[in-house]
């Protein structure tokens, strides 16, 4: 059941350039939704636009597997919302409500079972809860609630001296632990630089899993397949920390316009006294801000050790929801 005031329509997106063009202008600017990323999935992927008359106000993609909606390969399968530069908060909530309502009606009309993970910009899921109420049965369930941390890099103001992090407003937001690690890292003779060579990053990842006696679960091939294009366009940014001419830590970010997403990172040495990754992350934040990046999604704070480390960089905690449904 849709609201009487809803005049929305959903149409198939047939052109990747149109898809990416809208994504660049969206509120989400979600790197994981770029056509080159979702087209590389092992699952069948279908892209849609949400229209209000002739205006595209949203987009979403669906991963299909055996006639079901699958979670796919990435952390999010979100609804991307048109950016309103002068939002009225109550109006924005209502617009998003109508978009989500249209979305859930569409998927339940076309699929019997599925699971979706929204990103943190679908924070109001009342349309899903109320759908259950209107149908008098629990069609949808919240299968998981996860959290990420989003850093506002605008706290590094225009007058900020990039050689003196300690004098910034941003520095005051860091945890005591991160501040101490950063101070200690200054004594370590680290070198920080940007690179277009994933080789050492892959070695660090492999080393990490071997150290933990675990199978490597990180697949970089989805980025490697289009790596030169991503690097040339600035949509992938890779940073290393080196010491004694050896790369010992890295961070990898996906970037769309003024928004970055932390994809992977790691360090060669598993030691609480090793500050190489913290040094790398802070140096990366400074570089991204210098390149006019305003927001950074640290993409998940859902394990105890990494979660508190990521929160130490002064971001805002944001929930994101995994929803499943089944029509009997």
C-alpha positions in Angstrom: 0.0 0.0 0.0 1.4 3.4 -1.0 0.7 6.8 0.4 -1.9 8.8 -1.5 0.6 11.6 -2.1 3.1 9.2 -3.8 3.5 9.9 -7.5 6.7 7.9 -8.0 7.7 5.5 -10.7 10.5 3.0 -11.0 12.2 2.3 -14.4 15.0 0.2 -15.5 18.4 2.0 -15.9 19.8 1.0 -19.3 22.9 3.1 -19.4 25.9 2.9 -17.1 26.9 6.5 -17.8 23.5 7.7 -16.7 23.8 5.6 -13.6 27.2 6.9 -12.6 26.2 10.5 -13.4 23.3 10.4 -11.0 25.5 8.7 -8.3 28.0 11.5 -8.5 25.3 14.0 -7.8 23.5 11.9 -5.1 23.5 12.3 -1.4 25.2 8.9 -0.9 28.1 9.2 -3.4 28.7 5.6 -2.6 31.8 4.2 -4.3 30.5 0.7 -4.0 27.6 1.6 -6.3 29.7 2.6 -9.2 28.7 0.7 -12.4 32.2 -0.8 -12.7 32.0 -2.2 -9.2 28.5 -3.7 -9.3 28.9 -4.9 -12.9 31.9 -7.0 -11.7 29.8 -9.0 -9.3 29.5 -12.7 -9.7 25.7 -12.1 -9.2 23.3 -10.8 -11.8 22.9 -7.1 -11.2 19.9 -5.0 -12.3 19.9 -1.2 -11.9 16.8 1.0 -11.5 15.9 4.7 -11.2 13.1 6.1 -9.1 11.3 9.0 -10.8 9.0 11.7 -9.7 7.5 12.8 -13.1 10.6 13.3 -15.3 13.0 13.9 -12.4 15.3 11.1 -11.1 15.1 11.2 -7.3 16.7 7.9 -6.4 18.4 4.8 -7.7 19.1 1.3 -6.5 20.5 -2.0 -7.7 19.4 -5.5 -7.1 21.7 -8.6 -7.0 19.7 -11.6 -8.2 20.5 -15.3 -7.4 18.1 -18.1 -8.3 15.2 -15.6 -8.5 16.0 -14.2 -5.1 17.4 -10.8 -4.0 20.9 -11.5 -2.8 23.2 -9.4 -0.6 25.8 -9.5 -3.3 29.5 -9.0 -2.9 29.6 -5.6 -1.1 28.8 -4.3 2.3 25.9 -2.2 1.1 23.1 -2.5 -1.5 21.6 1.0 -0.8 19.0 3.3 -2.1 20.9 6.4 -3.5 19.0 9.6 -2.9 19.1 12.8 -5.0 21.0 15.5 -3.1 19.1 18.5 -2.0 21.5 21.4 -1.3 19.0 23.3 0.7 17.1 20.7 2.6 14.1 21.2 4.9 14.5 18.4 7.4 10.9 17.5 7.7 10.4 17.5 3.9 13.5 15.4 3.4 12.2 12.8 5.9 8.9 12.7 4.0 10.6 12.4 0.6 12.8 9.5 1.8 9.8 7.8 3.3 7.9 7.9 0.0 11.0 6.6 -1.9 11.5 3.7 0.6 7.8 2.9 0.5 7.9 2.7 -3.3 11.0 0.6 -3.2 9.6 -2.0 -0.8 6.4 -2.2 -2.8 8.5 -2.8 -6.0 10.6 -5.6 -4.5 7.7 -7.4 -3.0 5.7 -7.2 -6.2 8.6 -8.8 -8.1 10.3 -11.1 -5.6 9.2 -13.6 -3.0 12.3 -13.6 -0.9 15.4 -11.5 -0.4 17.8 -9.7 1.8 19.1 -6.1 1.4 21.7 -4.0 3.3 21.0 -0.2 3.2 23.7 2.3 3.9 23.5 4.8 6.8 21.6 7.3 4.7 18.4 5.2 4.9 18.1 5.9 8.6 14.3 6.0 8.8 12.9 2.6 8.1 9.3 3.3 9.3 8.0 2.5 5.8 9.1 -1.1 6.3 7.8 -1.4 9.8 4.4 0.2 8.8 4.2 -2.2 5.8 4.1 -5.1 8.3 1.5 -3.3 10.3 -0.7 -2.6 7.3 -0.5 -6.2 6.1 -1.1 -7.5 9.7 1.9 -9.9 9.3 5.6 -9.7 9.6 6.7 -9.6 6.0 9.9 -7.8 6.7 12.4 -8.4 9.5 15.5 -6.5 10.6 18.0 -9.3 10.3 20.9 -7.2 11.5 21.8 -3.7 12.7 25.4 -2.7 12.0 27.3 0.5 12.6 29.8 2.7 10.7 31.7 5.8 11.6 31.5 8.9 9.3 34.2 11.6 9.7 33.5 15.2 8.8 36.8 16.3 7.3 35.5 19.9 7.2 36.7 20.1 10.8 40.1 20.6 9.2 39.2 24.2 8.4 40.5 26.4 5.5 43.1 28.0 7.7 44.5 24.6 8.7 48.3 24.1 8.5 48.7 20.6 7.1 52.1 20.4 8.8 50.6 20.9 12.2 47.7 18.5 12.9 47.8 19.2 16.6 46.5 22.7 16.1 43.4 21.7 14.3 39.8 21.4 15.5 39.9 17.9 14.1 42.7 16.9 16.4 40.6 17.7 19.5 38.1 15.1 18.3 40.6 12.2 18.3 40.7 9.7 21.1 43.5 9.9 23.6 44.8 6.6 22.3 45.0 7.8 18.7 46.6 11.1 19.8 49.3 9.1 21.7 49.9 6.8 18.8 50.3 9.7 16.4 52.8 11.4 18.8 54.7 8.2 19.0 54.7 7.7 15.3 56.6 11.0 14.8 59.6 9.3 16.4 59.5 6.3 14.0 61.0 7.9 10.9 58.0 6.8 8.8 57.5 8.0 5.2 54.0 8.4 3.8 53.3 8.4 0.0 50.5 7.8 -2.5 50.9 4.9 -4.9 49.3 3.1 -7.9 50.9 -0.3 -7.1 48.7 -2.7 -5.1 51.5 -5.3 -4.9 52.6 -4.6 -1.3 49.0 -4.0 -0.1 48.2 -7.6 -1.3 51.3 -8.9 0.5 50.3 -7.2 3.7 46.8 -8.6 3.5 48.1 -12.1 2.9 50.5 -11.8 5.7 47.7 -10.7 8.1 45.6 -13.7 7.3 48.6 -16.1 7.5 49.5 -14.6 10.9 45.9 -15.3 12.1 45.8 -18.8 10.6 42.8 -17.8 8.6 41.8 -18.0 4.9 42.2 -14.7 3.0 38.7 -13.4 2.6 39.6 -10.1 1.0 39.3 -10.1 -2.8 40.9 -7.2 -4.5 40.2 -8.4 -8.0 37.0 -6.3 -8.3 39.3 -3.2 -8.0 42.2 -4.6 -10.0 40.1 -5.3 -13.0 39.6 -1.6 -13.5 42.5 -0.4 -11.4 44.2 1.9 -14.0 40.9 3.6 -14.8 40.1 4.1 -11.1 43.5 5.5 -10.4 43.4 7.9 -13.4 39.9 9.1 -12.4 40.9 9.5 -8.8 38.2 7.1 -7.7 40.7 4.9 -6.0 43.4 6.3 -3.6 46.1 4.1 -2.2 48.5 5.2 0.5 51.6 3.5 2.0 53.6 4.0 5.1 57.2 2.9 4.7 60.2 2.6 7.0 63.8 1.7 5.9 62.6 1.6 2.3 60.0 -1.1 3.1 56.2 -0.6 2.9 54.8 -1.7 6.2 51.2 -0.3 6.2 48.6 0.8 3.7 45.1 2.3 3.3 42.9 2.0 0.3 40.0 4.5 -0.3 37.2 4.7 -2.9 36.3 8.3 -3.8 33.3 9.9 -5.4 33.3 13.7 -5.6 33.7 15.0 -2.0 33.0 11.6 -0.3 35.5 8.8 0.4 35.0 5.3 1.6 37.7 3.4 3.5 37.9 0.0 1.7 40.9 -1.8 3.2 44.0 -1.2 5.3 46.6 -3.2 7.2 50.0 -3.3 8.7 52.9 -5.7 8.4 53.6 -5.9 12.1 51.0 -7.1 14.6 52.3 -5.2 17.7 50.4 -2.7 19.9 53.6 -0.6 19.8 53.5 -0.4 16.0 51.9 2.9 15.0 52.3 2.6 11.2 48.6 2.2 10.4 47.4 5.0 12.7 50.1 7.2 11.1 48.9 6.2 7.7 45.2 6.8 8.4 45.8 10.3 9.8 48.2 11.2 7.0 45.6 9.9 4.5 42.8 12.0 6.1 45.0 15.1 5.7 45.7 14.3 2.1 42.1 13.6 1.3 41.0 16.8 2.9 43.7 18.7 1.0 42.1 17.3 -2.1 38.7 18.7 -1.1 37.2 15.5 0.4 34.6 16.5 3.0 33.3 13.1 4.3 34.8 9.7 5.0 32.9 6.6 5.7 35.1 4.2 7.6 32.8 1.3 6.4 32.0 -0.6 9.5 32.9 -0.5 13.2 31.5 -4.0 13.9 34.4 -5.9 15.4 35.6 -4.9 18.9 39.2 -4.2 18.2 38.9 -2.5 14.8 35.6 -0.8 15.8 37.1 1.2 18.7 40.2 2.0 16.7 38.1 3.5 13.9 35.9 5.4 16.4 39.1 6.9 17.7 39.4 9.1 14.6 36.5 11.3 15.8 33.7 10.3 13.4 30.0 10.1 14.1 28.5 6.6 14.7 25.8 5.8 12.2 23.6 2.6 12.1 22.8 0.8 8.9 20.2 -1.9 8.5 20.0 -5.3 6.9 16.5 -6.3 6.0 15.1 -9.6 4.9 11.7 -10.5 3.6 9.7 -13.6 2.7 6.3 -13.9 1.1 4.5 -17.1 1.8 
